[in-house]
């Protein structure tokens, strides 16, 4: 796994899976912006003028699409053993 990014390559920890499920439910119960608004802040540098654009793009997502993506990420298998064949020389 890459340092500083738990779950980035490997499978999610039980805690990360639980958080993804909480976010999925929040999107379905409160709308997509319940998940996408805080994400826009974390995806950009502090004070970035891109926050608005990220929010605009995120508004096109549906609550069901966000929930499905989060749940899919929580269920993904560990791809670490496959990495050597994906690396470019």
Beta strands, then each sheet from edge to edge (+ up, - down):
end
